[in-house]
Each structure stands twice: as C-alpha cells, then as structure tokens.
Amino acid sequence: MEKLVLSYSDKYLNYDFGPWHPFKPYREQKLIELLREHDLLGTYVDLVEPELASDDELMLVHTKDYIEYVKKASANGVGYLDYGDTPAFRGVHEAAAIRVGGTLLVTKLVNANKYVHGFNPGGGFHHAKPGEAAGFCVYNDIAIAIKWLRNHGVRRVAVVDVDVHHADGTQEVFNNEDVLLISTHGYDGRFYPGTGWIDEDGVGPGKGLKVNIPLPPHTGDDLYSIVIDEVIKPILDRYSPEFLVLQFGADAHTGDELGILDLTTASYLKVLSIIHEMAHKYAGGRLVMTGGGGYDVWNTVKTWFLATVLLTDPGKLSQYSNYLDPEPTRTPGRYYEEALYVIDAVKQRFGI
C-alpha cells in the first residue's frame, strides 16, 4: 500500500462559471464523497486543505499585469477573461488561486518525501498562458508547480497530459525549456484549441522534448494502448525523469460531451499504470496527478476514483469492477488508419 495525499477544499466549489457552463466544480466534492463511502479516507488517502497561491507563486508563470487584470475582473464580476469560454465572476481570482494552491501543496509534500504520490483533482488548468486565460483555465497550476520544482533543484520534470484537449498553455510556458511534455489529444483541424500537431516539438533547450500525439476522432482503447506502449513508455525511459506530473483529464472518455475520443477506464488505468511504473523506476515514486477536463460528472468521478485506488493499492481494483467500463472500444474504419499514421509519424520524428 502507498498512501496518497489529496488536496481538497470546499472553496473549490467557488470556481463556478454558472449552471449553463459545462465545467462543473462539484466533481471534486463527489470524488471525496465516493472515497469516504468506501472508507478510503485516512487509511489510503490523507486529505489536506490548500491555501490560496500567493501572487509571487502565480508570477512563477503569469505576468503581474495579467494577475492584476484577473483581480479587477474578480472584483467587477462581469464579462469574460478570454474570448468567450471563461466568464469572469466575483471572486474568480480567489477561486482559481486556491486550486493552484492545491497543486502546489501536494507537489511540495511529495518533493519533501512526506508522501510518494499526490493528487489535486481540482487542478489541471493546462490552457492558461502567462498573459491570458483560455478554455476555462485562469491560472496554469501545472506550470506553476513545475516552475517551483525547478527552482528547488528538480531539473528533469516530465509532464504527461491525457486530457482530450492539447496542453497548449503548458507547452507555451516550457517550449524552450528542457521539461518533457507528452500530450495525447484529439485533433481534426477544428477541435479546440487547434494546436498540438507532431511538428510542435519545442525550440532551443526544449527541442525534441515536446511530444504531441494528435489522435483522430473516435480513437479507441485499441490504438491508445499502442500509443502507451510504443510512444509514451519509451520516451519516458529515454528521459528518465526525476519527478512526474500527470494531467489526468477525463474528457477523452467515450461518454464525454465535449470530447472526440472514445477511451474507457481501461485506457486511463493503463496509462496511469505506466506512469506509476516510470515514477518508481526513475523518480523514487515521485508522482503528482491533477484533474483537468471531464464534463460527464459520473465518468470523471469514477475514473479519478479508480486512479486513486490504483495508486494506493492496485490489488483492490477488483473490488470496484462495477466502476470499470464493461468493454474496451475499438477505433472504426478510416480513423484506425489515421491513428496508425500518427503513431508511426511520431515514432519517426522522435527516433523511437
């Protein structure tokens, strides 16, 4: 058994864009309720209460002008922080900053060897860039946590992002730094955010360390398994990270209303198993997982619940088979051929 530290605050509920908005801030609360229902809190999972990230911590990634812009919008509570996805509301700065605080808290605890693994289901805001909000993301907690790690002597940080949307904000922050970013995401030339093609592989010290795997619509478990075995695992082996960060957005699930991929819990558990294995192989187990997308609340909660079980006591997974999706998905027709082309192109580009 490996005890997990999980960051949660009821203040996460304040990250609320309104009842019509697809982002549901109560997902994390439902996860805590499910963990409590199965008596996993205290025995397998320690809950910790985060504080707001300070301005200095936010400025590890974001500009002072941008933070002041968010604070002004937070006070006024009207309009949008971006071009129409991320509404402003009263208190949005504080609601976003405490979620950043959650990712920082578990990162610091894992880095101090107080815990082997950490999880902030209220994090994973990978679209936010240094000077702008995007895609429901106000502050990029993942990038901030990695900047903190690198300022505290951890150089070889690997980020794996399995959200259905490209990790464009995280990529922008680290494009010219020697941080490894692997992003699997849906891609058809129109799907948000429209970036993340194979040739976006970094510049300068970051060249060859930004690995984008743009998968066609309806890619299923069969092809995603190949991605894990033939791309993600060998690239992590080659990089040998000192610390791993996993953005575990559940919107690549086949039942997600905003997604275009057809993954099930089988793919999510397989990729997590490999990341877990790599963390123990190279990083002394040091792994921090965040949430991310996930717009079907139950599919998101059950996926995160199963992930928590896998990270603490994988032998107990069989007790929760009712939360597993019953059948793996298969990629249909022409999408199968497109996905194979992408996988082969990625392997050629990165010499795998």
Secondary structure as GFF3:
##gff-version 3
##sequence-region A 1 352
A	DSSP	beta_strand	4	7	.	.	.	ID=ss1
A	DSSP	three_ten_helix	10	14	.	.	.	ID=ss2
A	DSSP	alpha_helix	27	37	.	.	.	ID=ss3
A	DSSP	beta_strand	45	48	.	.	.	ID=ss4
A	DSSP	alpha_helix	55	58	.	.	.	ID=ss5
A	DSSP	alpha_helix	64	76	.	.	.	ID=ss6
A	DSSP	alpha_helix	92	111	.	.	.	ID=ss7
A	DSSP	beta_strand	117	120	.	.	.	ID=ss8
A	DSSP	alpha_helix	141	151	.	.	.	ID=ss9
A	DSSP	beta_strand	157	161	.	.	.	ID=ss10
A	DSSP	alpha_helix	168	174	.	.	.	ID=ss11
A	DSSP	beta_strand	180	186	.	.	.	ID=ss12
A	DSSP	three_ten_helix	204	206	.	.	.	ID=ss13
A	DSSP	beta_strand	210	215	.	.	.	ID=ss14
A	DSSP	alpha_helix	221	227	.	.	.	ID=ss15
A	DSSP	pi_helix	228	232	.	.	.	ID=ss16
A	DSSP	alpha_helix	233	239	.	.	.	ID=ss17
A	DSSP	beta_strand	243	247	.	.	.	ID=ss18
A	DSSP	alpha_helix	265	282	.	.	.	ID=ss19
A	DSSP	beta_strand	287	290	.	.	.	ID=ss20
A	DSSP	alpha_helix	297	312	.	.	.	ID=ss21
A	DSSP	three_ten_helix	314	323	.	.	.	ID=ss22
A	DSSP	alpha_helix	333	349	.	.	.	ID=ss23
###
